[in-house]
């Protein structure tokens, strides 16, 4: 995984639902057409994220959102020929940490083919999102400051 400066113009998106300012969990989904070759997935989120392509974890991390050096994660992802499913879960804590500033909730993502063609990008039509109902939203008491999402 590479972390590179965020210098492109893809739009940031977030849920239109009235979510709390702290501890919001949202899943974004989008299909894109692949030719069976690996694609480049670039992701930044206003907090932590986990991106999956066709049900397999492709990238996860914390967006390093410092005003003077914004960045995104970049990873090569295998695809299948035809329809591919991209799902990105975003956790916006509403709190700043050592790895990111307390910023605005949002998702920035794009999928680029081996030929350099954009196959999917936030800000384009076709994205769906929903709050992730299995999590507790809103202000919560801090019980242990280093808890994080985990994946198997």
C-alpha positions, 0 to 999 in steps of 0.5 A: 500500500502506498500513501500519496498526496491527494492532488486530484479533483474527485469529489468527497461524498457522505450520507445525506441522513442526519447522523451524529457528529461523533461515531458515525459508521457508513457503508458506500457501494458501487459497481464497476466493470473490469476486464480481469486485470488488476485495477488501482484503488485509491481511498481517503476517508474522514476517519478510518475505512475498510475497502472491499472488492468482490467481498475481499478486503483490499485496503484499510486504514486511517486517513492521514488528514493533516491540512498541510499534507492530505493523502490517500491510500493506493493499492493494486486490486485483482478484479474479474471480467465484468461486474465488480463490487466495491464496498467501503465502510467508513468510521468517522469518530469526530475526534482527532488522533495522532494519525489524523485531524478532527475533520469533516466526515466523508469518502474520497475514492477512485478505481483506475484501470490498467490503461489509466481509465477511471472506472469509478469515482466518488462524485459520479452517479451510481454510489449507494450508501447506508448507515451501518446499523450494527454499530452504536452511533453518537457520543460514547464514554471512552473506555480504552483509547486505542480500540480499533476495527479488526479484520480476519 
